[in-house]
Amino acid sequence: MPKDEAGWDAEVFEILVEPQDEAYATLLACAEREASTFSLVWRSELTFSESAFELRKELESVLIREETASEWPGTQLLDSTARIDHYLLDGRSRELLIEVNGLYSWLAPELPEDLALYQDGRCWMASIAHERQAWLHVGVVRPEFLSELQTILTGRIRGRGRSTRLRRC
């Protein structure tokens, strides 16, 4: 992928401020409108609470596939694997995701980890919740949708050597 003058991948923007509450809900609503899918990660070396398993059960009806892997967007494990569940983002699953209240709240043991959003099977938003990091792969989404994404967050994104103010959708 081409790099900009700051060394960033030219089509990757870092999310500098965590989307929470209304900004997080709006992000998910816009993603649902784009017929997105999402994934959540269940690392094999972690222990999960009953609330995590209750969420998994509630999402069963929109489960597209599950896989065992040592890597997913933003993470590569050296000595273990994780179960990555991929789901359809629809009205009901969006409501379940919104109950979490923030992108970096996806943490074990209460929840699975590392929410990622996809368009046509390509990741356009990835997160590493325990590191409080997230980013957008802007080359994956339609230009009109990118414009909407820039309206959602309550902070800034960084990429291509500049900061871009984000607005509401």
HELIX and SHEET records of a PDB file:
HELIX    1   1 ASP A   21  ARG A   33  1                                  13    
HELIX    2   2 GLU A   50  LEU A   59  1                                  10    
HELIX    3   3 GLU A   60  VAL A   62  5                                   3    
HELIX    4   4 GLY A   91  ILE A   98  1                                   8    
HELIX    5   5 LEU A  103  SER A  105  5                                   3    
HELIX    6   6 ALA A  129  GLU A  131  5                                   3    
HELIX    7   7 VAL A  138  VAL A  140  5                                   3    
HELIX    8   8 PRO A  143  LEU A  149  1                                   7    
SHEET    1   A 9 LEU A  63  ALA A  69  0                                        
SHEET    2   A 9 ALA A  82  LEU A  88 -1                                        
SHEET    3   A 9 THR A  37  ARG A  43 -1                                        
SHEET    4   A 9 GLU A 113  GLN A 119 -1                                        
SHEET    5   A 9 ARG A 122  ILE A 128 -1                                        
SHEET    6   A 9 GLN A 133  HIS A 137 -1                                        
SHEET    7   A 9 VAL A  12  ILE A  15 -1                                        
SHEET    8   A 9 ARG A 156  GLY A 159 -1                                        
SHEET    9   A 9 ARG A 162  ARG A 165 -1                                        
SHEET    1   B 2 GLU A  71  TRP A  72  0                                        
SHEET    2   B 2 THR A  75  GLN A  76 -1                                        
END                                                                             
